[in-house]
Amino acid sequence: MADRIKRLKRELVYKGSILDIYKDTMDVGEGKTEEWDFVAHRMGAACVLPVLPDGKILMVRQYRNALERDTLEIPAGCRDSLEEDTAICAARELEEETGYKSNKISFLLSLRTTVAFCNEMVDVYLAEELVPGRQHLDDAEDIRVEAFELETLCDMIYQGIIQDGKTVAAIMAYSNKIKK
């Protein structure tokens, strides 16, 4: 299928701080063309599932403008540069958003958040051996840190309370990993 679909033109519609939005004119075969949206995420991102010594998982509650409500998520953020190792990004976001540092960060999985129209890639890490410290929030951030049992978080996913893709993937991957 990929050999019969070709991009004829890519037009920049919006240039943002981390996202560029394009209108692609596509040849979809048999003389037909379509216009498709494409969102280019320039930096990539990392997120981290922080597990306390008692097994509880730290989550961050924050307002998300796209949903016009608070969400419950794992700490996450964009890399500072294309060269930044995502493990370093994950450790930084953990400390900034929760105030905790980790003596043991390990890779869990990679995911693409929205393959239909966006190229964003997120690496997911597991943080263990947590050491408490203090949050380093940006002026516009209002993040509350809460701890939950894994089973409770899984239930919240199935009830539709937790819907953030990276958070769902991280919790389910971790749940599967520790059951082995």
PyRosetta script that sets phi, psi and omega in degrees:
from pyrosetta import init, pose_from_sequence

init()
pose = pose_from_sequence("MADRIKRLKRELVYKGSILDIYKDTMDVGEGKTEEWDFVAHRMGAACVLPVLPDGKILMVRQYRNALERDTLEIPAGCRDSLEEDTAICAARELEEETGYKSNKISFLLSLRTTVAFCNEMVDVYLAEELVPGRQHLDDAEDIRVEAFELETLCDMIYQGIIQDGKTVAAIMAYSNKIKK")
pose.set_psi(1, -41.2)
pose.set_omega(1, -178.2)
pose.set_phi(2, -62.5)
pose.set_psi(2, -24.5)
pose.set_omega(2, -179.1)
pose.set_phi(3, -77.8)
pose.set_psi(3, -15.8)
pose.set_omega(3, 179.4)
pose.set_phi(4, -102.6)
pose.set_psi(4, -10.2)
pose.set_omega(4, 177.1)
pose.set_phi(5, -103.0)
pose.set_psi(5, 127.5)
pose.set_omega(5, -177.5)
pose.set_phi(6, -135.5)
pose.set_psi(6, 141.2)
pose.set_omega(6, 175.3)
pose.set_phi(7, -80.7)
pose.set_psi(7, 127.4)
pose.set_omega(7, 177.8)
pose.set_phi(8, -93.6)
pose.set_psi(8, -34.0)
pose.set_omega(8, -176.3)
pose.set_phi(9, -156.4)
pose.set_psi(9, 143.2)
pose.set_omega(9, 173.0)
pose.set_phi(10, -126.1)
pose.set_psi(10, 122.4)
pose.set_omega(10, -175.9)
pose.set_phi(11, -120.0)
pose.set_psi(11, 122.5)
pose.set_omega(11, 177.9)
pose.set_phi(12, -69.1)
pose.set_psi(12, 123.6)
pose.set_omega(12, 179.9)
pose.set_phi(13, -102.0)
pose.set_psi(13, -35.6)
pose.set_omega(13, -177.8)
pose.set_phi(14, -151.5)
pose.set_psi(14, 135.8)
pose.set_omega(14, 176.4)
pose.set_phi(15, -116.8)
pose.set_psi(15, 115.3)
pose.set_omega(15, -179.4)
pose.set_phi(16, -109.1)
pose.set_psi(16, -171.2)
pose.set_omega(16, -178.2)
pose.set_phi(17, -74.2)
pose.set_psi(17, -33.6)
pose.set_omega(17, 176.6)
pose.set_phi(18, -127.4)
pose.set_psi(18, -13.3)
pose.set_omega(18, -177.8)
pose.set_phi(19, -123.0)
pose.set_psi(19, 142.0)
pose.set_omega(19, 168.7)
pose.set_phi(20, -118.9)
pose.set_psi(20, 137.0)
pose.set_omega(20, -179.7)
pose.set_phi(21, -113.7)
pose.set_psi(21, 130.4)
pose.set_omega(21, -176.4)
pose.set_phi(22, -122.6)
pose.set_psi(22, 155.4)
pose.set_omega(22, 167.6)
pose.set_phi(23, -110.0)
pose.set_psi(23, 117.1)
pose.set_omega(23, 178.9)
pose.set_phi(24, -100.2)
pose.set_psi(24, 132.9)
pose.set_omega(24, 171.5)
pose.set_phi(25, -98.3)
pose.set_psi(25, 119.8)
pose.set_omega(25, -172.0)
pose.set_phi(26, -115.2)
pose.set_psi(26, 136.8)
pose.set_omega(26, 169.6)
pose.set_phi(27, -88.0)
pose.set_psi(27, 111.6)
pose.set_omega(27, -176.8)
pose.set_phi(28, -100.2)
pose.set_psi(28, 11.4)
pose.set_omega(28, 175.9)
pose.set_phi(29, 98.9)
pose.set_psi(29, 159.5)
pose.set_omega(29, 177.7)
pose.set_phi(30, 55.1)
pose.set_psi(30, 33.6)
pose.set_omega(30, 177.1)
pose.set_phi(31, 76.5)
pose.set_psi(31, 9.3)
pose.set_omega(31, -178.4)
pose.set_phi(32, -99.1)
pose.set_psi(32, 142.4)
pose.set_omega(32, 173.5)
pose.set_phi(33, -122.9)
pose.set_psi(33, 152.7)
pose.set_omega(33, 178.0)
pose.set_phi(34, -136.5)
pose.set_psi(34, 153.3)
pose.set_omega(34, 171.5)
pose.set_phi(35, -103.6)
pose.set_psi(35, 125.6)
pose.set_omega(35, -179.5)
pose.set_phi(36, -119.6)
pose.set_psi(36, 144.2)
pose.set_omega(36, 173.6)
pose.set_phi(37, -83.6)
pose.set_psi(37, 144.2)
pose.set_omega(37, 174.6)
pose.set_phi(38, -138.4)
pose.set_psi(38, 127.9)
pose.set_omega(38, 177.4)
pose.set_phi(39, -109.7)
pose.set_psi(39, 118.3)
pose.set_omega(39, 178.8)
pose.set_phi(40, -97.7)
pose.set_psi(40, 119.0)
pose.set_omega(40, 176.2)
pose.set_phi(41, -95.4)
pose.set_psi(41, 111.0)
pose.set_omega(41, -168.9)
pose.set_phi(42, -74.6)
pose.set_psi(42, -25.1)
pose.set_omega(42, -171.1)
pose.set_phi(43, -107.5)
pose.set_psi(43, -29.2)
pose.set_omega(43, -169.2)
pose.set_phi(44, 78.0)
pose.set_psi(44, 171.0)
pose.set_omega(44, -174.0)
pose.set_phi(45, -148.9)
pose.set_psi(45, 172.5)
pose.set_omega(45, 175.3)
pose.set_phi(46, -141.4)
pose.set_psi(46, 153.0)
pose.set_omega(46, 174.9)
pose.set_phi(47, -140.0)
pose.set_psi(47, 167.6)
pose.set_omega(47, -173.0)
pose.set_phi(48, -145.5)
pose.set_psi(48, 135.9)
pose.set_omega(48, 176.5)
pose.set_phi(49, -99.8)
pose.set_psi(49, 102.3)
pose.set_omega(49, -176.0)
pose.set_phi(50, -88.3)
pose.set_psi(50, 122.4)
pose.set_omega(50, -178.3)
pose.set_phi(51, -111.8)
pose.set_psi(51, 119.6)
pose.set_omega(51, 178.0)
pose.set_phi(52, -71.4)
pose.set_psi(52, 162.0)
pose.set_omega(52, 179.1)
pose.set_phi(53, -56.8)
pose.set_psi(53, -28.1)
pose.set_omega(53, 179.4)
pose.set_phi(54, -84.1)
pose.set_psi(54, 2.7)
pose.set_omega(54, 178.3)
pose.set_phi(55, 93.3)
pose.set_psi(55, -12.0)
pose.set_omega(55, 177.7)
pose.set_phi(56, -70.1)
pose.set_psi(56, 153.2)
pose.set_omega(56, -177.3)
pose.set_phi(57, -110.1)
pose.set_psi(57, 131.0)
pose.set_omega(57, 177.2)
pose.set_phi(58, -80.1)
pose.set_psi(58, 133.2)
pose.set_omega(58, 178.3)
pose.set_phi(59, -126.6)
pose.set_psi(59, 155.9)
pose.set_omega(59, 176.8)
pose.set_phi(60, -115.8)
pose.set_psi(60, 134.5)
pose.set_omega(60, 177.2)
pose.set_phi(61, -107.1)
pose.set_psi(61, 125.1)
pose.set_omega(61, -178.0)
pose.set_phi(62, -152.3)
pose.set_psi(62, 158.1)
pose.set_omega(62, 178.8)
pose.set_phi(63, -76.5)
pose.set_psi(63, 135.9)
pose.set_omega(63, 176.2)
pose.set_phi(64, -121.0)
pose.set_psi(64, 115.4)
pose.set_omega(64, -175.8)
pose.set_phi(65, -59.9)
pose.set_psi(65, -38.8)
pose.set_omega(65, -177.7)
pose.set_phi(66, -60.6)
pose.set_psi(66, -30.9)
pose.set_omega(66, -179.3)
pose.set_phi(67, -102.4)
pose.set_psi(67, -9.6)
pose.set_omega(67, -178.0)
pose.set_phi(68, 56.4)
pose.set_psi(68, 40.8)
pose.set_omega(68, 178.7)
pose.set_phi(69, -163.4)
pose.set_psi(69, 169.8)
pose.set_omega(69, 173.2)
pose.set_phi(70, -75.5)
pose.set_psi(70, 148.5)
pose.set_omega(70, 174.4)
pose.set_phi(71, -128.3)
pose.set_psi(71, 161.0)
pose.set_omega(71, 175.3)
pose.set_phi(72, -111.4)
pose.set_psi(72, 118.0)
pose.set_omega(72, -173.7)
pose.set_phi(73, -139.5)
pose.set_psi(73, 170.8)
pose.set_omega(73, 168.3)
pose.set_phi(74, -87.8)
pose.set_psi(74, 156.5)
pose.set_omega(74, 178.4)
pose.set_phi(75, -60.3)
pose.set_psi(75, 140.6)
pose.set_omega(75, -177.6)
pose.set_phi(76, -160.0)
pose.set_psi(76, 160.8)
pose.set_omega(76, 174.9)
pose.set_phi(77, -177.4)
pose.set_psi(77, 169.5)
pose.set_omega(77, -179.9)
pose.set_phi(78, -77.4)
pose.set_psi(78, 152.1)
pose.set_omega(78, 172.1)
pose.set_phi(79, -67.6)
pose.set_psi(79, 152.4)
pose.set_omega(79, 177.8)
pose.set_phi(80, -75.3)
pose.set_psi(80, -24.4)
pose.set_omega(80, 178.5)
pose.set_phi(81, -156.3)
pose.set_psi(81, 165.7)
pose.set_omega(81, 177.9)
pose.set_phi(82, -65.0)
pose.set_psi(82, -23.4)
pose.set_omega(82, -178.5)
pose.set_phi(83, -86.1)
pose.set_psi(83, -15.3)
pose.set_omega(83, -176.4)
pose.set_phi(84, -66.3)
pose.set_psi(84, 130.4)
pose.set_omega(84, 175.4)
pose.set_phi(85, -64.1)
pose.set_psi(85, 132.7)
pose.set_omega(85, -177.7)
pose.set_phi(86, -65.3)
pose.set_psi(86, -24.7)
pose.set_omega(86, 176.3)
pose.set_phi(87, -65.3)
pose.set_psi(87, -38.4)
pose.set_omega(87, 177.7)
pose.set_phi(88, -67.6)
pose.set_psi(88, -41.6)
pose.set_omega(88, 176.9)
pose.set_phi(89, -60.6)
pose.set_psi(89, -45.0)
pose.set_omega(89, -179.7)
pose.set_phi(90, -61.3)
pose.set_psi(90, -44.1)
pose.set_omega(90, 179.5)
pose.set_phi(91, -63.2)
pose.set_psi(91, -40.5)
pose.set_omega(91, 179.3)
pose.set_phi(92, -64.5)
pose.set_psi(92, -46.3)
pose.set_omega(92, -179.5)
pose.set_phi(93, -64.2)
pose.set_psi(93, -37.5)
pose.set_omega(93, 176.7)
pose.set_phi(94, -57.3)
pose.set_psi(94, -50.1)
pose.set_omega(94, -178.2)
pose.set_phi(95, -68.4)
pose.set_psi(95, -44.8)
pose.set_omega(95, -179.1)
pose.set_phi(96, -59.2)
pose.set_psi(96, -46.1)
pose.set_omega(96, -171.5)
pose.set_phi(97, -87.1)
pose.set_psi(97, -31.2)
pose.set_omega(97, -176.6)
pose.set_phi(98, -111.4)
pose.set_psi(98, -21.8)
pose.set_omega(98, -174.4)
pose.set_phi(99, 87.8)
pose.set_psi(99, -3.3)
pose.set_omega(99, -179.1)
pose.set_phi(100, -97.4)
pose.set_psi(100, 147.5)
pose.set_omega(100, 169.0)
pose.set_phi(101, -110.1)
pose.set_psi(101, 159.9)
pose.set_omega(101, -179.8)
pose.set_phi(102, -123.0)
pose.set_psi(102, 136.0)
pose.set_omega(102, 173.7)
pose.set_phi(103, -90.3)
pose.set_psi(103, -1.4)
pose.set_omega(103, -178.7)
pose.set_phi(104, -151.3)
pose.set_psi(104, 98.7)
pose.set_omega(104, 176.1)
pose.set_phi(105, -111.8)
pose.set_psi(105, 126.9)
pose.set_omega(105, -179.7)
pose.set_phi(106, -131.5)
pose.set_psi(106, 147.4)
pose.set_omega(106, -179.0)
pose.set_phi(107, -67.3)
pose.set_psi(107, 137.0)
pose.set_omega(107, 178.7)
pose.set_phi(108, -111.7)
pose.set_psi(108, -51.2)
pose.set_omega(108, 179.6)
pose.set_phi(109, -170.8)
pose.set_psi(109, 166.6)
pose.set_omega(109, 172.2)
pose.set_phi(110, -115.6)
pose.set_psi(110, 146.7)
pose.set_omega(110, 176.6)
pose.set_phi(111, -145.1)
pose.set_psi(111, 157.2)
pose.set_omega(111, 172.8)
pose.set_phi(112, -108.5)
pose.set_psi(112, 124.9)
pose.set_omega(112, -168.6)
pose.set_phi(113, -74.4)
pose.set_psi(113, -39.0)
pose.set_omega(113, -173.0)
pose.set_phi(114, -148.9)
pose.set_psi(114, 77.9)
pose.set_omega(114, -169.8)
pose.set_phi(115, -66.8)
pose.set_psi(115, -17.0)
pose.set_omega(115, -178.5)
pose.set_phi(116, -68.2)
pose.set_psi(116, -30.3)
pose.set_omega(116, -176.1)
pose.set_phi(117, -147.4)
pose.set_psi(117, 4.7)
pose.set_omega(117, -175.1)
pose.set_phi(118, -140.1)
pose.set_psi(118, 144.8)
pose.set_omega(118, -179.8)
pose.set_phi(119, -100.4)
pose.set_psi(119, 12.5)
pose.set_omega(119, -177.7)
pose.set_phi(120, -56.8)
pose.set_psi(120, 133.1)
pose.set_omega(120, 175.3)
pose.set_phi(121, -119.5)
pose.set_psi(121, 136.5)
pose.set_omega(121, 179.4)
pose.set_phi(122, -128.3)
pose.set_psi(122, 126.9)
pose.set_omega(122, 172.0)
pose.set_phi(123, -94.0)
pose.set_psi(123, 134.2)
pose.set_omega(123, -176.4)
pose.set_phi(124, -109.1)
pose.set_psi(124, 131.4)
pose.set_omega(124, -178.9)
pose.set_phi(125, -121.6)
pose.set_psi(125, 156.8)
pose.set_omega(125, 174.4)
pose.set_phi(126, -106.8)
pose.set_psi(126, 128.7)
pose.set_omega(126, 178.4)
pose.set_phi(127, -114.3)
pose.set_psi(127, 122.5)
pose.set_omega(127, 178.2)
pose.set_phi(128, -126.1)
pose.set_psi(128, 176.2)
pose.set_omega(128, -178.1)
pose.set_phi(129, 52.5)
pose.set_psi(129, 55.2)
pose.set_omega(129, -176.2)
pose.set_phi(130, -76.1)
pose.set_psi(130, 142.8)
pose.set_omega(130, 178.1)
pose.set_phi(131, -122.6)
pose.set_psi(131, 122.2)
pose.set_omega(131, -177.9)
pose.set_phi(132, -68.9)
pose.set_psi(132, 149.2)
pose.set_omega(132, 176.7)
pose.set_phi(133, -152.1)
pose.set_psi(133, -132.7)
pose.set_omega(133, 178.2)
pose.set_phi(134, -137.4)
pose.set_psi(134, 151.5)
pose.set_omega(134, 179.1)
pose.set_phi(135, -68.6)
pose.set_psi(135, 154.1)
pose.set_omega(135, 175.1)
pose.set_phi(136, -130.0)
pose.set_psi(136, 75.0)
pose.set_omega(136, -174.7)
pose.set_phi(137, -85.6)
pose.set_psi(137, 147.8)
pose.set_omega(137, 171.1)
pose.set_phi(138, -69.7)
pose.set_psi(138, 161.5)
pose.set_omega(138, -178.1)
pose.set_phi(139, -55.9)
pose.set_psi(139, -36.8)
pose.set_omega(139, -176.2)
pose.set_phi(140, -86.8)
pose.set_psi(140, -3.7)
pose.set_omega(140, -177.3)
pose.set_phi(141, -90.3)
pose.set_psi(141, 138.3)
pose.set_omega(141, 173.2)
pose.set_phi(142, -132.7)
pose.set_psi(142, 93.5)
pose.set_omega(142, -174.0)
pose.set_phi(143, -118.1)
pose.set_psi(143, 127.2)
pose.set_omega(143, 174.9)
pose.set_phi(144, -105.8)
pose.set_psi(144, 135.3)
pose.set_omega(144, -178.4)
pose.set_phi(145, -100.4)
pose.set_psi(145, 130.9)
pose.set_omega(145, -179.7)
pose.set_phi(146, -134.5)
pose.set_psi(146, 148.5)
pose.set_omega(146, 179.9)
pose.set_phi(147, -112.5)
pose.set_psi(147, 137.8)
pose.set_omega(147, -177.1)
pose.set_phi(148, -135.9)
pose.set_psi(148, 151.3)
pose.set_omega(148, 169.7)
pose.set_phi(149, -70.5)
pose.set_psi(149, 147.3)
pose.set_omega(149, 179.3)
pose.set_phi(150, -57.2)
pose.set_psi(150, -44.2)
pose.set_omega(150, -179.3)
pose.set_phi(151, -60.1)
pose.set_psi(151, -39.6)
pose.set_omega(151, 178.3)
pose.set_phi(152, -63.4)
pose.set_psi(152, -42.7)
pose.set_omega(152, 178.8)
pose.set_phi(153, -64.5)
pose.set_psi(153, -41.1)
pose.set_omega(153, 176.7)
pose.set_phi(154, -60.8)
pose.set_psi(154, -43.6)
pose.set_omega(154, 177.2)
pose.set_phi(155, -60.5)
pose.set_psi(155, -40.3)
pose.set_omega(155, -179.9)
pose.set_phi(156, -65.6)
pose.set_psi(156, -32.0)
pose.set_omega(156, 175.4)
pose.set_phi(157, -66.1)
pose.set_psi(157, -49.3)
pose.set_omega(157, -178.0)
pose.set_phi(158, -67.5)
pose.set_psi(158, -23.7)
pose.set_omega(158, 176.7)
pose.set_phi(159, -86.0)
pose.set_psi(159, -4.6)
pose.set_omega(159, -179.6)
pose.set_phi(160, 81.0)
pose.set_psi(160, 11.7)
pose.set_omega(160, 178.9)
pose.set_phi(161, -76.5)
pose.set_psi(161, -44.4)
pose.set_omega(161, 175.0)
pose.set_phi(162, -99.2)
pose.set_psi(162, 119.3)
pose.set_omega(162, -176.9)
pose.set_phi(163, -124.8)
pose.set_psi(163, -11.0)
pose.set_omega(163, -179.1)
pose.set_phi(164, -61.7)
pose.set_psi(164, 124.2)
pose.set_omega(164, -172.5)
pose.set_phi(165, -58.7)
pose.set_psi(165, -45.8)
pose.set_omega(165, -178.4)
pose.set_phi(166, -65.8)
pose.set_psi(166, -35.8)
pose.set_omega(166, -179.9)
pose.set_phi(167, -69.8)
pose.set_psi(167, -44.3)
pose.set_omega(167, 177.4)
pose.set_phi(168, -60.1)
pose.set_psi(168, -48.0)
pose.set_omega(168, -179.2)
pose.set_phi(169, -60.5)
pose.set_psi(169, -44.1)
pose.set_omega(169, -178.3)
pose.set_phi(170, -64.5)
pose.set_psi(170, -46.3)
pose.set_omega(170, -178.7)
pose.set_phi(171, -64.2)
pose.set_psi(171, -44.9)
pose.set_omega(171, -178.3)
pose.set_phi(172, -68.6)
pose.set_psi(172, -38.2)
pose.set_omega(172, 177.4)
pose.set_phi(173, -64.9)
pose.set_psi(173, -43.1)
pose.set_omega(173, 178.8)
pose.set_phi(174, -65.1)
pose.set_psi(174, -43.1)
pose.set_omega(174, 178.1)
pose.set_phi(175, -58.4)
pose.set_psi(175, -44.4)
pose.set_omega(175, 178.7)
pose.set_phi(176, -66.0)
pose.set_psi(176, -39.6)
pose.set_omega(176, -177.8)
pose.set_phi(177, -63.6)
pose.set_psi(177, -44.2)
pose.set_omega(177, -176.1)
pose.set_phi(178, -79.1)
pose.set_psi(178, -14.2)
pose.set_omega(178, 178.1)
pose.set_phi(179, -82.4)
pose.set_psi(179, -12.7)
pose.set_omega(179, -179.0)
pose.set_phi(180, -76.8)
pose.dump_pdb("model.pdb")
